[in-house]
Amino acid sequence: MNLLGETKDAISQSGHSTDDVRFVGSRDGKLGIPWSQAEKVLDIDYDDGYGGQEIAADLVVVFTDGGFLRREEYDGSEWWEYEPPFRGPETQKPFGRVKRTYPAYSLEDINYPMEADDEL
């Protein structure tokens, strides 16, 4: 697999173009280069199949709108995953508990369990 081609495809599939790239670098933001420099760095071939992960796990492509591509891996198989920009809702419910209880896994389920007469 060619990482540059895979990255361009993922950028396009996310609804962005390379003009929308703010930087390519590490997820913590400590390392970063503009797209114009990243093309040369990303133009490498690697084995995206099962085995060992070959591409840095913290590599991201960050867009100007706040969305980004992050690397995902399973058993050595690698790909880009798009994370859209976080946009909070206009209104939110308050909550007072964060510790998970069975069968509640989400923050909403922990704080607002389903009533017995609610539909499943």
trRosetta pair geometry for C-beta under 8 A, 3 or more apart (Angstrom, degrees):
i j d omega theta_ij theta_ji phi_ij phi_ji
1 5 7.7 -139 180 67 70 106
1 6 5.6 36 169 -50 112 134
1 45 6.8 147 74 -154 35 65
1 46 5.9 -34 65 68 87 69
1 47 7.2 112 16 -132 91 15
1 48 4.0 22 3 -13 147 122
2 5 4.2 61 85 16 110 111
2 6 6.5 172 86 -12 55 88
2 43 7.1 -7 -172 -151 105 53
2 44 7.2 163 -148 86 62 29
2 45 5.4 -40 -91 -94 64 70
3 6 5.6 -57 -142 41 32 113
3 7 6.0 34 157 -23 67 108
3 42 4.8 -127 111 -173 106 79
3 43 7.3 -139 64 -88 88 12
3 44 5.3 13 20 60 119 78
3 45 7.6 -160 -8 -95 79 19
3 46 6.1 43 -50 12 103 113
3 55 6.4 140 -109 -98 131 133
4 7 5.7 -55 -146 36 27 111
4 8 6.4 28 156 -18 63 105
4 39 6.2 65 -134 -155 123 63
4 42 4.2 123 -82 115 75 98
4 43 4.3 5 -30 -88 143 60
4 44 7.5 115 -21 18 92 49
5 8 5.8 -53 -146 36 31 110
5 9 6.4 32 154 -18 63 106
6 9 5.8 -56 -152 36 30 113
6 10 6.4 28 152 -18 65 108
6 48 7.4 145 -91 -74 157 151
6 79 7.6 -129 -177 -135 126 61
6 80 6.7 155 147 -10 97 113
7 10 5.7 -55 -146 38 32 110
7 11 6.3 37 153 -23 65 103
7 42 5.5 -37 9 -178 152 149
7 61 6.4 134 -160 -53 108 148
7 69 7.3 148 -143 96 78 161
7 80 6.7 121 -110 -57 56 147
8 11 5.6 -50 -147 33 32 115
8 12 6.4 31 154 -16 63 106
8 18 7.0 -27 -119 -61 85 111
9 12 5.8 -58 -151 39 30 110
9 13 6.2 28 153 -17 66 109
10 13 5.6 -53 -141 40 32 111
10 14 6.3 34 156 -23 64 106
10 61 7.6 131 99 37 119 144
10 69 5.3 85 135 -126 129 145
10 79 7.9 154 -88 175 129 77
10 80 3.7 10 -124 77 161 149
10 82 6.9 180 179 -60 93 94
11 14 5.9 -60 -154 33 27 110
11 16 5.2 -84 -176 83 77 99
11 17 6.7 75 145 -141 114 17
11 18 6.2 50 146 -70 163 62
11 20 7.6 161 -169 59 106 107
11 21 7.1 -43 -126 -64 133 108
11 61 6.6 -82 -83 131 98 154
11 69 7.0 -77 -77 -35 63 142
12 15 8.0 61 174 -57 33 15
12 16 7.4 -109 -87 66 22 56
12 17 7.3 40 -94 -99 66 56
13 82 7.2 -144 103 -37 94 137
14 63 7.6 -155 122 -46 138 146
14 67 6.7 169 173 133 128 138
14 69 6.6 -114 -49 -70 151 99
14 82 4.2 167 -106 -114 108 140
16 20 4.1 -115 -163 65 105 146
16 21 7.4 110 148 -57 132 67
16 63 5.3 -108 -113 -113 156 137
16 65 7.9 -147 -97 20 116 118
16 67 7.3 -161 -50 78 134 127
17 20 5.4 109 54 -1 61 100
18 21 5.5 -27 -162 -2 51 119
18 35 5.1 143 -178 -178 94 152
20 63 4.8 3 143 -147 102 101
20 64 5.5 -120 -165 18 66 100
20 65 7.0 -18 -168 -5 115 97
21 24 6.6 -5 -179 -46 129 87
21 34 7.5 120 110 -168 104 59
21 35 4.1 102 78 -64 137 122
21 38 7.5 -105 148 38 152 148
21 61 5.9 -58 -128 -175 109 97
21 62 7.2 96 -160 73 65 48
21 63 6.3 -63 -103 -102 39 59
21 64 7.6 51 89 -27 5 83
22 62 4.7 -53 58 106 109 94
22 63 6.0 103 -7 176 95 12
22 64 4.9 140 -64 -75 98 59
23 32 3.9 21 163 -174 142 118
23 33 6.4 136 -159 63 90 25
23 34 6.2 -65 -110 -91 70 42
23 35 7.8 -138 -121 -41 28 64
23 38 8.0 145 -172 -49 51 133
23 62 5.4 8 56 50 72 109
24 32 6.8 146 72 -149 34 68
24 33 5.8 -29 62 63 86 79
24 34 7.7 55 16 160 84 9
24 35 6.5 101 -18 -93 110 54
24 38 3.8 81 35 -110 144 147
24 41 7.6 177 102 69 136 129
24 42 7.2 -67 172 -49 163 124
24 59 7.4 6 179 -171 87 90
24 60 7.3 -170 -148 93 52 49
24 61 5.2 -15 -105 -106 85 71
24 62 7.5 -174 -84 17 34 73
25 29 6.9 73 98 -130 129 33
25 30 7.7 -162 156 68 125 45
25 31 4.4 -173 -164 105 107 68
25 32 3.2 -80 -32 -91 154 62
25 33 6.3 137 -70 9 97 61
25 59 7.5 -143 139 -140 14 59
25 60 6.6 -19 70 58 52 82
25 62 7.5 -29 38 2 88 113
26 29 6.7 -99 82 -10 81 14
26 30 5.5 -21 66 50 134 80
26 31 4.3 74 -4 43 109 97
26 32 7.1 -103 26 -57 68 72
26 56 7.6 -71 -102 141 80 139
26 58 4.9 21 -152 125 79 117
26 59 7.1 -53 -100 -95 45 39
26 60 7.0 48 163 19 14 96
27 58 4.4 -108 6 -167 103 88
27 59 7.7 -5 -40 31 82 6
27 60 4.9 104 -88 -24 67 128
27 70 6.8 44 -97 -123 117 106
28 58 7.0 -11 -5 -178 85 137
29 32 6.5 -13 -157 -38 54 128
32 62 7.8 -32 -128 25 126 125
33 37 4.2 -93 167 84 123 126
33 38 5.3 157 92 -61 107 81
33 41 7.0 102 60 0 151 147
34 37 5.5 89 60 16 71 97
34 38 6.8 -132 106 -11 34 98
35 38 5.2 -59 -137 37 35 117
35 39 6.6 50 164 -36 68 91
36 39 6.7 -40 -160 9 24 110
37 40 6.4 -57 -172 33 45 107
37 41 6.7 34 142 -12 73 113
38 41 5.4 -64 -149 44 43 110
38 42 5.5 31 159 -15 79 114
38 61 7.8 119 169 -111 162 95
39 42 6.1 -63 -138 44 24 104
39 43 6.3 34 159 -37 61 107
40 43 6.0 -50 -149 17 27 116
41 44 7.8 -37 158 -17 43 110
46 54 4.4 -177 -164 97 126 144
46 55 6.1 156 73 -50 173 93
46 78 7.7 -15 112 53 128 140
47 51 6.4 7 113 48 129 138
47 54 6.3 110 49 -20 73 146
48 54 8.0 -97 -82 35 47 117
48 77 6.4 50 156 -154 68 59
48 78 5.0 -108 -141 56 79 85
48 79 7.0 78 -169 -67 123 68
49 76 7.0 10 113 117 47 105
49 77 6.0 -25 -162 -100 28 81
50 75 5.1 -16 -134 126 95 105
50 76 4.8 88 -165 70 40 114
50 77 5.4 -21 -75 -49 59 91
51 75 8.0 66 5 147 21 71
51 76 4.0 179 64 170 38 160
52 76 5.2 -7 -18 -116 8 114
53 57 6.4 36 144 -71 152 94
53 73 4.8 -6 -99 -138 124 154
53 76 5.7 -140 -54 -124 55 53
53 78 5.9 109 -134 -70 82 119
54 78 7.0 -111 39 -7 79 151
55 59 6.0 -68 157 19 101 144
55 71 6.0 -158 105 -125 115 146
55 78 5.7 135 32 175 113 161
56 59 4.5 108 79 -38 98 101
56 71 7.2 158 94 3 54 160
57 71 5.7 -144 -149 86 39 129
57 73 6.7 -70 -114 -1 94 135
58 71 7.5 -54 -21 34 6 117
59 70 7.9 144 87 -150 54 49
59 71 5.2 62 58 -28 89 126
60 68 5.0 8 -178 172 115 127
60 69 6.3 158 -159 78 61 58
60 70 5.3 -17 -106 -97 92 67
60 71 7.6 -112 -75 -9 54 79
61 68 6.2 165 81 -160 50 73
61 69 4.2 15 46 42 101 109
61 80 7.6 -5 18 -139 119 131
62 67 8.0 162 -156 93 52 41
62 68 4.5 -23 -106 -104 59 112
63 66 6.9 -34 80 39 84 22
63 67 4.7 2 44 66 126 82
63 68 6.2 -160 8 -81 79 51
63 85 7.8 -100 76 -54 109 102
65 85 5.2 -108 134 -34 85 140
66 85 3.3 75 87 -119 108 114
66 86 7.1 -97 143 27 130 63
67 82 6.7 8 173 -175 117 91
67 83 6.2 174 -160 92 70 58
67 84 4.9 -37 -110 -141 113 37
67 85 4.6 -79 -54 -38 71 74
68 82 7.7 171 95 -151 32 54
68 83 5.3 -7 62 58 75 103
69 80 4.5 -10 -174 -168 118 116
69 81 6.9 143 -158 68 64 36
69 82 5.7 -36 -99 -96 71 60
69 83 7.4 168 -96 16 20 79
70 80 7.3 132 65 -156 29 64
70 81 5.5 -31 65 64 81 91
70 83 5.8 34 -3 -13 113 121
71 78 6.3 -18 -167 -162 101 104
71 79 7.6 147 -152 81 58 31
71 80 6.6 -49 -98 -101 49 53
71 81 7.6 83 -174 17 6 88
72 78 7.1 153 83 -152 51 54
72 79 5.5 -21 62 67 97 79
72 80 7.3 105 15 -156 89 8
72 81 4.5 63 -26 -21 125 122
73 76 6.8 3 -172 -107 104 9
73 77 6.7 153 -155 76 58 47
73 78 5.0 -15 -100 -98 85 75
73 79 7.9 162 -80 22 45 61
74 77 5.3 -19 66 57 76 100
88 92 7.2 -40 -180 -56 108 125
89 92 6.0 134 69 -69 105 79
93 108 7.6 83 58 -119 135 88
93 111 7.5 161 120 111 121 134
93 112 7.0 0 136 -43 159 139
95 98 7.6 96 131 -68 122 71
95 107 6.0 -6 -140 170 173 102
95 108 7.9 -103 -89 -94 133 42
95 110 7.7 65 -163 85 125 99
95 111 4.2 -85 -134 -86 99 165
96 111 6.6 128 36 -124 63 112
97 110 5.1 -136 103 143 110 111
97 111 5.4 171 47 -84 94 81
98 107 6.8 -18 -121 -118 67 91
98 110 7.0 89 -129 107 17 160
99 110 7.2 158 74 -154 43 140
100 104 6.4 -166 -158 98 64 78
100 105 6.0 17 -141 -125 118 44
100 110 6.4 -98 -113 -86 42 126
101 104 4.9 29 67 46 79 108
101 110 6.1 122 21 -125 93 84
103 109 7.8 -74 106 164 67 139
104 109 3.8 -175 -143 126 89 104
104 110 4.6 141 141 -77 134 56
104 113 6.2 -83 -75 -95 130 94
105 109 6.2 34 41 56 50 142
105 110 7.9 -125 69 -47 8 93
106 109 4.5 92 54 9 84 102
106 110 6.9 -147 92 -8 43 86
107 110 5.8 -55 -148 34 29 113
107 111 6.4 4 162 1 64 114
108 111 6.3 -73 -145 50 26 96
108 112 5.5 -38 -180 43 69 108
109 112 7.1 -72 -109 66 18 65
109 113 6.3 51 -175 -101 61 59
109 114 7.7 -21 -133 -23 82 83
110 113 7.6 -7 -151 -60 10 83
114 118 4.4 -121 -170 61 95 142
114 120 7.8 61 178 -97 164 59
115 118 4.7 112 56 -23 76 102
